Amino acid sequence: MKKSLFIILIFLSQSIVSQKYFTRTGATHFKASVEAFETVEATNNSTSVVLKSDTGDIAALLLIKAFRFKVALMQEHFNENYMDSDKHPKATFKGKIEDFNLEEINSKKKYLIKGVLNIRGVEKSIETTGTFSKINSNLKLNASFSVKPQDFNIKIPSIVRKKIAKSITISLDYELSKKK
């Protein structure tokens, strides 16, 4: 009986420590605008993210066609001409939050995030700083980093090359809930 109770206590303590946080409504925003030209930016409000609090492992997945632009024609060109989203429908990120400690997050805490971003079947290592904060029992993550279209074999036609930034800023705004 004591042995069974001990095993149950160990199991419960591990499940408390190894909590998962997730969202299916994370906001991923990108901006590729150049001054003096039309704004080139879009937001995807359906990014799925999972974070394992005991290991700091983090993974994200978003559907390319879920990016919304202010101009419908720009959205069409983005999906058909640049991202080829019928052939490459999703982007993923798999990484680790360095030295992540859930107990250290009171108001705001910065952590280094390293991982691999996969867009159009091309992988690129990414390193950025993420700011975590607690909102009730949820975790809020904000981060941003830059990528270049050529890193993912995205060809920009010469006719519009001057209208699109050489470096695209990607911003993340995720509120993660405890997975039950």
Backbone as a chain_set.jsonl record, in Angstrom:
{"seq": "MKKSLFIILIFLSQSIVSQKYFTRTGATHFKASVEAFETVEATNNSTSVVLKSDTGDIAALLLIKAFRFKVALMQEHFNENYMDSDKHPKATFKGKIEDFNLEEINSKKKYLIKGVLNIRGVEKSIETTGTFSKINSNLKLNASFSVKPQDFNIKIPSIVRKKIAKSITISLDYELSKKK", "coords": {"N": [[0.833, -1.201, 0.0], [1.9, 1.278, 0.849], [3.914, 1.519, -1.01], [2.458, 1.75, -3.418], [1.134, 4.176, -2.962], [3.335, 5.879, -2.843], [4.306, 5.691, -5.51], [2.134, 6.791, -6.886], [2.208, 9.415, -5.862], [4.685, 10.27, -6.885], [4.105, 10.174, -9.642], [2.025, 12.105, -9.77], [3.414, 14.411, -8.953], [5.241, 14.679, -11.044], [3.508, 15.144, -13.186], [2.472, 17.571, -12.475], [4.721, 19.221, -12.627], [5.446, 18.906, -15.313], [3.804, 20.529, -17.075], [1.765, 21.405, -19.847], [1.362, 24.095, -22.049], [-0.786, 25.819, -24.28], [-2.074, 27.196, -27.395], [-4.498, 27.947, -29.878], [-5.074, 30.156, -31.113], [-3.089, 32.013, -31.548], [-1.387, 35.036, -32.451], [0.357, 35.815, -35.316], [2.331, 38.051, -36.966], [3.446, 39.695, -39.883], [5.689, 42.008, -41.418], [6.596, 43.584, -44.308], [7.115, 45.979, -45.434], [8.152, 48.849, -47.347], [9.287, 52.108, -47.036], [7.429, 54.788, -48.51], [6.021, 53.266, -50.285], [3.188, 51.086, -50.884], [1.745, 49.604, -47.97], [2.941, 46.517, -46.859], [1.862, 44.001, -45.215], [0.635, 41.49, -42.925], [-1.595, 39.481, -40.91], [-1.896, 36.53, -39.002], [-4.22, 34.938, -37.209], [-4.537, 32.418, -36.16], [-2.529, 30.736, -35.186], [-1.135, 27.77, -33.994], [0.27, 26.741, -30.962], [2.455, 24.961, -28.789], [3.794, 24.547, -25.602], [6.062, 23.004, -23.488], [6.373, 23.173, -20.175], [8.226, 22.061, -18.389], [10.506, 21.359, -19.842], [10.994, 23.413, -21.603], [10.581, 23.132, -24.265], [9.229, 24.148, -27.354], [6.753, 24.466, -29.861], [5.355, 25.455, -32.958], [2.732, 25.956, -35.331], [1.437, 27.123, -38.349], [-1.057, 27.916, -40.749], [-0.44, 28.951, -43.976], [-2.297, 30.182, -45.705], [-3.954, 31.421, -43.898], [-3.086, 33.936, -43.311], [-4.011, 37.298, -43.27], [-4.543, 40.071, -45.281], [-4.86, 43.626, -45.812], [-5.475, 44.315, -48.382], [-7.056, 42.516, -50.803], [-6.028, 41.572, -53.269], [-3.293, 41.623, -52.821], [-3.082, 39.619, -50.933], [-3.822, 37.423, -52.478], [-1.683, 37.386, -54.355], [0.431, 36.925, -52.589], [-0.136, 34.282, -51.646], [-0.243, 32.782, -54.075], [1.916, 33.588, -55.817], [4.256, 34.03, -54.272], [4.434, 32.486, -51.823], [3.462, 30.039, -52.603], [1.304, 28.53, -51.543], [-0.488, 26.406, -51.936], [1.09, 24.246, -52.519], [2.884, 24.338, -50.384], [1.496, 24.414, -47.633], [1.786, 25.083, -44.91], [3.67, 26.569, -42.191], [6.25, 25.905, -39.856], [7.626, 25.881, -36.537], [10.095, 24.645, -34.448], [11.509, 24.435, -31.349], [13.519, 25.504, -28.518], [13.254, 26.977, -25.353], [15.668, 28.616, -23.739], [16.911, 27.717, -20.578], [14.377, 27.845, -19.369], [12.067, 28.635, -16.849], [9.231, 28.278, -15.234], [8.476, 29.144, -12.718], [9.93, 31.445, -12.298], [8.688, 33.47, -13.632], [7.109, 36.314, -13.06], [6.107, 39.194, -13.357], [7.272, 40.13, -15.918], [9.505, 38.314, -17.946], [12.478, 37.659, -19.676], [13.585, 35.378, -22.141], [15.921, 33.423, -24.005], [15.193, 32.142, -27.153], [15.641, 29.413, -29.209], [15.64, 27.737, -32.316], [14.233, 25.914, -35.139], [12.934, 27.197, -38.04], [10.568, 26.397, -40.441], [9.714, 27.037, -43.614], [8.02, 26.763, -46.619], [9.185, 24.285, -46.995], [11.841, 24.675, -46.483], [14.4, 24.851, -44.129], [15.484, 26.945, -41.468], [17.69, 28.12, -39.022], [16.728, 29.861, -36.13], [17.09, 32.491, -33.807], [16.037, 34.249, -31.044], [14.854, 36.694, -28.647], [12.389, 36.126, -26.28], [9.636, 37.536, -24.569], [8.086, 36.714, -21.637], [5.1, 36.642, -19.721], [2.797, 36.417, -16.969], [-0.665, 35.978, -17.067], [-3.227, 35.801, -15.145], [-3.813, 32.432, -14.982], [-2.605, 31.946, -17.347], [0.025, 32.04, -19.865], [1.792, 34.593, -21.444], [3.369, 35.284, -24.468], [5.628, 37.259, -26.187], [7.454, 38.103, -29.026], [9.923, 38.873, -31.559], [11.463, 38.623, -34.773], [13.681, 38.638, -37.624], [13.598, 37.696, -41.074], [14.853, 36.723, -44.3], [13.512, 36.781, -47.581], [14.879, 35.266, -49.575], [16.147, 33.326, -48.059], [14.328, 31.307, -47.83], [13.869, 30.448, -50.338], [12.145, 32.167, -51.717], [11.111, 33.912, -54.384], [11.308, 37.191, -55.497], [9.818, 39.113, -57.865], [11.451, 41.293, -60.202], [10.013, 43.576, -60.877], [8.552, 44.321, -58.62], [10.39, 44.326, -56.618], [11.604, 46.537, -55.313], [9.56, 47.425, -53.77], [9.163, 45.737, -51.683], [10.408, 44.829, -48.558], [13.828, 43.97, -47.862], [14.406, 42.54, -45.66], [12.246, 40.819, -43.613], [10.061, 41.438, -40.979], [8.932, 39.454, -38.375], [6.448, 39.134, -36.014], [5.385, 37.884, -32.874], [2.588, 37.112, -30.893], [1.347, 35.535, -28.423], [-1.011, 33.948, -26.339], [-0.954, 31.581, -24.017], [-2.679, 28.806, -22.74], [-3.119, 26.618, -19.902], [-2.887, 23.223, -20.602], [-5.316, 20.822, -20.159]], "CA": [[0.0, 0.0, 0.0], [2.782, 2.442, 0.916], [4.629, 1.582, -2.283], [1.504, 2.268, -4.411], [0.935, 5.587, -2.648], [4.571, 6.551, -3.223], [4.326, 5.745, -6.976], [1.104, 7.757, -7.285], [2.719, 10.751, -5.526], [5.718, 10.609, -7.871], [3.41, 10.43, -10.895], [1.328, 13.391, -9.66], [4.381, 15.508, -8.896], [5.783, 14.842, -12.388], [2.503, 15.734, -14.067], [2.347, 18.982, -12.108], [5.898, 19.888, -13.133], [5.5, 18.866, -16.768], [2.577, 21.087, -17.625], [1.796, 21.901, -21.218], [0.575, 25.288, -22.344], [-1.074, 25.821, -25.711], [-3.073, 28.088, -27.973], [-4.828, 27.769, -31.299], [-5.458, 31.493, -31.577], [-1.948, 32.916, -31.457], [-1.276, 36.008, -33.543], [1.655, 35.959, -35.966], [2.215, 39.21, -37.842], [4.679, 40.026, -40.583], [5.729, 43.307, -42.077], [7.609, 43.618, -45.358], [6.889, 47.274, -46.077], [9.229, 49.776, -47.652], [8.754, 53.468, -46.983], [6.999, 55.439, -49.754], [5.227, 52.341, -51.084], [2.025, 50.516, -50.205], [2.048, 48.758, -46.823], [2.925, 45.073, -47.096], [1.832, 43.319, -43.927], [-0.506, 40.599, -42.747], [-1.696, 38.831, -39.604], [-2.487, 35.199, -38.919], [-4.735, 34.811, -35.834], [-4.846, 31.028, -35.827], [-1.301, 29.972, -34.995], [-1.179, 26.786, -32.912], [1.548, 26.692, -30.249], [2.508, 24.11, -27.598], [4.976, 24.758, -24.782], [6.238, 22.102, -22.345], [6.999, 24.037, -19.183], [9.341, 21.418, -17.687], [11.689, 21.259, -20.699], [11.156, 24.619, -22.415], [10.348, 22.82, -25.675], [8.123, 24.911, -27.919], [6.486, 24.168, -31.267], [4.269, 26.263, -33.524], [2.299, 25.61, -36.675], [0.421, 28.027, -38.891], [-1.427, 27.732, -42.145], [-0.051, 30.133, -44.743], [-3.49, 30.854, -46.238], [-4.673, 32.119, -42.836], [-2.631, 35.328, -43.229], [-4.999, 38.24, -43.799], [-4.03, 41.358, -45.73], [-5.891, 44.65, -46.011], [-5.793, 44.333, -49.812], [-7.304, 41.134, -51.244], [-5.127, 41.215, -54.359], [-1.994, 41.367, -52.206], [-3.216, 38.302, -50.306], [-3.805, 36.452, -53.574], [-0.305, 37.311, -54.87], [1.224, 36.303, -51.523], [-0.376, 32.833, -51.635], [0.005, 32.131, -55.359], [3.185, 33.918, -56.465], [5.428, 34.048, -53.392], [4.473, 31.388, -50.852], [3.019, 28.793, -53.236], [0.669, 27.909, -50.372], [-1.143, 25.133, -52.252], [2.141, 23.235, -52.439], [3.49, 24.449, -49.05], [0.381, 25.034, -46.909], [2.021, 25.459, -43.514], [5.001, 26.899, -41.681], [6.411, 25.351, -38.51], [8.797, 26.237, -35.728], [10.367, 23.725, -33.343], [12.669, 24.974, -30.661], [13.68, 25.382, -27.076], [13.439, 28.215, -24.601], [16.843, 28.344, -22.918], [16.804, 27.882, -19.12], [13.008, 28.235, -19.042], [11.625, 28.289, -15.504], [7.899, 28.833, -15.055], [8.39, 29.775, -11.395], [10.613, 32.744, -12.335], [7.892, 34.459, -14.366], [6.156, 37.056, -12.239], [5.492, 40.173, -14.253], [7.834, 39.879, -17.246], [10.805, 37.638, -17.913], [12.984, 37.417, -21.026], [14.322, 34.136, -22.354], [16.428, 33.179, -25.346], [14.491, 31.069, -27.854], [16.397, 28.915, -30.358], [14.944, 26.651, -32.984], [14.267, 25.82, -36.591], [11.742, 27.666, -38.735], [10.409, 25.719, -41.715], [8.785, 27.712, -44.518], [8.149, 26.251, -47.991], [10.05, 23.108, -46.971], [13.217, 25.094, -46.238], [14.634, 25.067, -42.702], [16.462, 27.97, -41.092], [17.837, 28.305, -37.578], [16.279, 31.167, -35.647], [17.401, 32.79, -32.414], [15.434, 35.521, -30.669], [14.494, 36.828, -27.242], [10.953, 36.178, -26.054], [9.22, 38.069, -23.283], [6.984, 35.951, -21.055], [4.434, 37.208, -18.549], [1.646, 35.636, -16.541], [-1.969, 36.637, -17.025], [-3.98, 34.804, -14.376], [-3.097, 31.157, -15.082], [-2.083, 31.84, -18.71], [1.332, 32.6, -20.183], [1.806, 35.467, -22.614], [4.673, 35.315, -25.127], [5.831, 38.237, -27.25], [8.799, 38.031, -29.6], [10.014, 39.231, -32.974], [12.723, 38.308, -35.432], [13.666, 38.977, -39.053], [14.03, 36.693, -42.05], [14.971, 37.222, -45.671], [12.784, 35.898, -48.508], [15.762, 34.327, -50.277], [16.484, 32.219, -47.147], [13.304, 30.273, -48.004], [13.697, 30.305, -51.791], [11.022, 32.983, -52.177], [11.58, 34.792, -55.465], [10.59, 38.458, -55.623], [10.018, 39.613, -59.231], [12.151, 42.585, -60.261], [9.042, 44.67, -61.005], [8.083, 44.734, -57.285], [11.485, 44.128, -55.655], [11.853, 47.755, -54.542], [8.383, 47.69, -52.942], [9.13, 44.744, -50.605], [11.613, 44.92, -47.743], [14.807, 42.886, -48.009], [14.312, 41.778, -44.416], [10.844, 40.812, -43.176], [9.928, 41.32, -39.527], [7.851, 38.579, -37.915], [6.136, 39.39, -34.606], [4.558, 36.856, -32.254], [1.805, 37.531, -29.734], [0.64, 34.31, -28.073], [-1.46, 33.73, -24.96], [-1.005, 30.135, -23.868], [-3.464, 28.305, -21.609], [-2.714, 25.308, -19.41], [-3.599, 22.12, -21.21], [-5.869, 19.977, -19.091]], "C": [[0.869, 1.253, 0.0], [3.521, 2.633, -0.405], [3.724, 2.161, -3.374], [1.271, 3.756, -4.208], [2.148, 6.403, -3.077], [4.646, 6.727, -4.747], [3.308, 6.765, -7.49], [1.579, 9.182, -7.008], [3.798, 11.193, -6.514], [5.066, 10.965, -9.198], [2.718, 11.796, -10.863], [2.305, 14.556, -9.646], [5.001, 15.74, -10.272], [4.766, 15.486, -13.319], [2.26, 17.199, -13.727], [3.511, 19.765, -12.694], [5.878, 19.967, -14.661], [4.182, 19.33, -17.392], [2.805, 21.534, -19.067], [0.894, 23.119, -21.301], [0.366, 25.322, -23.848], [-2.022, 26.945, -26.096], [-3.326, 27.647, -29.408], [-5.191, 29.116, -31.921], [-4.312, 32.499, -31.434], [-1.88, 33.829, -32.664], [0.172, 36.089, -34.024], [1.486, 37.045, -37.021], [3.532, 39.36, -38.608], [4.539, 41.351, -41.301], [6.902, 43.301, -43.046], [7.524, 44.932, -46.128], [8.197, 48.037, -46.302], [8.595, 51.16, -47.656], [8.461, 53.988, -48.386], [6.232, 54.5, -50.696], [4.077, 51.808, -50.238], [2.473, 49.567, -49.079], [1.906, 47.283, -47.192], [3.021, 44.405, -45.73], [0.558, 42.5, -43.813], [-0.441, 39.972, -41.358], [-2.396, 37.494, -39.744], [-2.916, 35.013, -37.468], [-5.093, 33.38, -35.455], [-3.587, 30.165, -35.753], [-1.476, 29.038, -33.808], [0.212, 26.677, -32.295], [1.405, 25.778, -29.048], [3.837, 24.363, -26.913], [4.977, 23.745, -23.646], [7.023, 22.872, -21.292], [8.182, 23.39, -18.47], [10.617, 21.371, -18.514], [11.984, 22.543, -21.472], [11.003, 24.355, -23.901], [9.121, 23.59, -26.162], [7.985, 24.564, -29.401], [5.296, 25.011, -31.714], [3.983, 25.812, -34.946], [1.274, 26.645, -37.124], [0.181, 27.706, -40.347], [-1.166, 29.039, -42.888], [-1.279, 30.901, -45.243], [-4.295, 31.6, -45.178], [-4.157, 33.546, -42.621], [-3.648, 36.22, -43.926], [-4.334, 39.586, -44.077], [-5.174, 42.351, -45.819], [-6.366, 44.667, -47.459], [-5.895, 42.892, -50.302], [-6.346, 40.692, -52.353], [-3.724, 40.897, -53.831], [-1.984, 39.973, -51.56], [-3.147, 37.197, -51.366], [-2.387, 36.275, -54.124], [0.611, 36.621, -53.856], [1.093, 34.784, -51.579], [0.031, 32.15, -52.937], [1.426, 32.352, -55.888], [4.41, 33.773, -55.568], [5.513, 32.804, -52.506], [4.092, 30.04, -51.452], [2.311, 27.924, -52.187], [-0.167, 26.671, -50.677], [-0.137, 23.98, -52.123], [2.777, 23.182, -51.046], [2.488, 25.139, -48.124], [0.682, 25.51, -45.492], [3.471, 25.845, -43.266], [5.067, 26.349, -40.271], [7.651, 25.929, -37.843], [8.91, 25.193, -34.626], [11.622, 24.218, -32.663], [12.644, 24.75, -29.175], [13.876, 26.78, -26.496], [14.548, 27.921, -23.602], [16.585, 28.666, -21.445], [15.398, 28.312, -18.674], [12.626, 27.737, -17.652], [10.314, 29.018, -15.241], [7.772, 29.609, -13.741], [9.035, 31.16, -11.368], [9.77, 33.848, -12.963], [6.87, 35.074, -13.415], [5.462, 38.083, -13.112], [5.99, 39.941, -15.673], [9.216, 39.27, -17.082], [11.217, 37.344, -19.345], [13.796, 36.127, -21.056], [14.785, 34.077, -23.804], [15.686, 31.985, -25.935], [15.315, 30.706, -29.085], [15.613, 27.79, -30.992], [15.065, 26.719, -34.487], [12.905, 26.219, -37.153], [11.715, 26.98, -40.098], [9.312, 26.433, -42.507], [9.066, 27.196, -45.925], [9.096, 25.062, -48.068], [11.511, 23.413, -46.745], [13.366, 25.415, -44.756], [15.716, 26.111, -42.481], [16.49, 28.08, -39.582], [17.479, 29.74, -37.212], [16.685, 31.297, -34.187], [16.826, 34.165, -32.103], [15.187, 35.538, -29.167], [12.983, 36.937, -27.152], [10.668, 36.723, -24.67], [7.987, 37.314, -22.821], [6.413, 36.723, -19.882], [3.255, 36.313, -18.209], [0.416, 36.522, -16.538], [-2.912, 35.61, -16.407], [-3.222, 33.481, -14.441], [-2.512, 30.945, -16.476], [-0.687, 32.432, -18.819], [1.221, 33.424, -21.454], [3.226, 35.477, -23.155], [4.65, 36.353, -26.229], [7.278, 38.12, -27.718], [8.754, 38.554, -31.026], [11.401, 38.868, -33.483], [12.577, 38.648, -36.908], [14.157, 37.803, -39.884], [14.13, 37.363, -43.413], [14.252, 36.263, -46.604], [13.682, 34.861, -49.182], [16.197, 33.161, -49.395], [15.524, 31.044, -47.313], [12.95, 30.071, -49.478], [12.451, 31.021, -52.308], [11.575, 33.997, -53.175], [10.678, 36.023, -55.536], [10.859, 38.985, -57.036], [10.623, 41.018, -59.234], [11.19, 43.765, -60.309], [8.543, 45.177, -59.642], [9.181, 44.668, -56.224], [11.729, 45.355, -54.772], [10.704, 48.085, -53.588], [8.272, 46.738, -51.75], [10.465, 44.783, -49.875], [12.532, 43.721, -47.963], [14.801, 41.979, -46.791], [12.893, 41.93, -43.874], [10.79, 40.588, -41.667], [8.71, 40.474, -39.184], [7.679, 38.809, -36.424], [5.161, 38.336, -34.099], [3.857, 37.425, -31.034], [0.895, 36.355, -29.377], [0.236, 34.326, -26.613], [-1.757, 32.235, -24.834], [-1.767, 29.751, -22.602], [-2.911, 26.953, -21.176], [-3.564, 24.245, -20.067], [-4.057, 21.181, -20.11], [-5.906, 18.551, -19.489]], "O": [[0.611, 2.187, -0.759], [3.727, 3.758, -0.86], [4.177, 2.979, -4.175], [1.217, 4.515, -5.176], [2.0, 7.5, -3.618], [5.012, 7.802, -5.222], [3.594, 7.514, -8.424], [1.372, 10.069, -7.836], [3.825, 12.35, -6.932], [5.44, 11.96, -9.819], [2.814, 12.561, -11.823], [2.045, 15.586, -10.268], [5.264, 16.886, -10.635], [5.139, 16.301, -14.163], [1.883, 17.984, -14.597], [3.313, 20.865, -13.208], [6.254, 20.99, -15.233], [3.542, 18.594, -18.143], [3.891, 21.977, -19.44], [-0.183, 23.165, -20.707], [1.239, 24.903, -24.609], [-2.676, 27.557, -25.251], [-2.465, 27.05, -30.055], [-5.563, 29.201, -33.092], [-4.543, 33.69, -31.226], [-2.267, 33.445, -33.768], [1.084, 36.389, -33.254], [0.597, 36.963, -37.868], [4.608, 39.172, -38.04], [3.457, 41.758, -41.724], [8.045, 43.05, -42.664], [7.823, 44.987, -47.321], [9.178, 47.894, -45.572], [7.512, 51.361, -48.205], [9.172, 53.661, -49.337], [5.838, 54.909, -51.788], [4.007, 52.051, -49.034], [3.448, 48.83, -49.223], [0.898, 46.859, -47.756], [4.105, 44.261, -45.164], [-0.442, 42.756, -44.483], [0.611, 39.935, -40.719], [-3.357, 37.347, -40.5], [-2.065, 34.936, -36.582], [-5.871, 33.16, -34.527], [-3.578, 29.017, -36.196], [-1.915, 29.461, -32.739], [1.208, 26.54, -33.006], [0.384, 25.797, -28.361], [4.883, 24.392, -27.561], [3.992, 23.637, -22.915], [8.197, 23.186, -21.49], [9.063, 24.102, -17.989], [11.71, 21.346, -17.948], [13.104, 22.738, -21.944], [11.26, 25.239, -24.718], [8.107, 23.669, -25.469], [8.982, 24.391, -30.103], [4.36, 25.249, -30.952], [4.87, 25.35, -35.665], [0.361, 26.998, -36.377], [1.08, 27.285, -41.075], [-1.622, 30.103, -42.469], [-1.297, 32.132, -45.209], [-5.222, 32.336, -45.516], [-4.733, 34.291, -41.828], [-4.088, 35.927, -45.038], [-3.657, 40.154, -43.22], [-6.337, 41.954, -45.895], [-7.52, 44.995, -47.735], [-4.927, 42.136, -50.222], [-5.902, 39.544, -52.36], [-3.053, 40.001, -54.344], [-0.991, 39.249, -51.638], [-2.496, 36.171, -51.169], [-1.938, 35.148, -54.334], [1.467, 35.821, -54.234], [2.099, 34.074, -51.562], [0.591, 31.055, -52.91], [2.066, 31.411, -56.356], [5.49, 33.43, -56.05], [6.553, 32.148, -52.453], [4.377, 29.001, -50.857], [2.66, 26.764, -51.971], [-0.526, 25.944, -49.751], [-0.481, 22.886, -51.675], [3.163, 22.11, -50.579], [2.621, 26.334, -47.859], [-0.102, 26.273, -44.927], [4.37, 25.492, -44.03], [4.06, 26.325, -39.563], [8.583, 26.397, -38.498], [7.927, 24.892, -33.948], [12.662, 24.4, -33.295], [11.879, 23.945, -28.643], [14.561, 27.63, -27.065], [14.389, 27.076, -22.721], [16.102, 29.748, -21.11], [15.256, 29.06, -17.707], [12.834, 26.57, -17.319], [10.297, 30.233, -15.048], [7.052, 30.604, -13.665], [8.713, 31.967, -10.496], [10.099, 35.028, -12.842], [5.897, 34.43, -13.022], [4.338, 37.856, -13.56], [5.2, 39.588, -16.549], [9.988, 39.655, -16.205], [10.419, 36.845, -20.139], [14.57, 35.825, -20.148], [14.136, 34.606, -24.706], [15.564, 30.942, -25.292], [15.646, 31.567, -29.9], [14.994, 26.984, -30.298], [15.874, 27.465, -35.038], [11.872, 25.656, -36.791], [12.711, 26.979, -40.821], [8.143, 26.432, -42.12], [10.213, 27.192, -46.372], [9.742, 24.85, -49.095], [12.347, 22.511, -46.808], [12.562, 26.157, -44.191], [16.717, 26.163, -43.195], [15.445, 28.128, -38.935], [17.87, 30.694, -37.885], [16.629, 30.33, -33.427], [17.097, 35.133, -32.815], [15.3, 34.51, -28.499], [12.366, 37.736, -27.855], [11.374, 36.409, -23.711], [6.972, 37.274, -23.516], [7.144, 37.379, -19.14], [2.775, 35.549, -19.046], [0.447, 37.66, -16.071], [-3.341, 34.667, -17.073], [-2.079, 33.419, -13.99], [-1.978, 29.873, -16.761], [-0.268, 33.224, -17.975], [0.615, 32.986, -22.432], [4.181, 35.656, -22.398], [3.775, 36.341, -27.095], [8.203, 38.048, -26.909], [7.685, 38.666, -31.626], [12.372, 38.815, -32.728], [11.473, 38.916, -37.383], [15.012, 37.026, -39.458], [13.563, 38.431, -43.642], [14.367, 35.048, -46.44], [13.286, 33.707, -49.341], [16.578, 32.112, -49.913], [15.867, 29.911, -46.976], [11.869, 29.586, -49.811], [11.784, 30.539, -53.223], [12.409, 34.834, -52.83], [9.455, 35.914, -55.624], [12.007, 39.275, -57.373], [10.327, 41.829, -58.356], [11.523, 44.848, -59.828], [8.153, 46.339, -59.524], [8.918, 44.93, -55.05], [12.033, 45.205, -53.589], [10.854, 48.925, -52.701], [7.396, 46.904, -50.902], [11.525, 44.771, -50.501], [12.073, 42.607, -48.217], [15.145, 40.8, -46.877], [12.404, 43.046, -43.699], [11.404, 39.655, -41.147], [7.601, 40.744, -39.644], [8.634, 38.697, -35.656], [4.23, 37.945, -34.802], [4.465, 38.138, -30.235], [-0.183, 36.194, -29.948], [1.036, 34.674, -25.745], [-2.678, 31.706, -25.456], [-1.526, 30.303, -21.529], [-2.311, 26.232, -21.973], [-4.791, 24.336, -20.095], [-3.277, 20.796, -19.239], [-6.342, 17.704, -18.71]]}, "num_chains": 1, "name": "protein.A"}
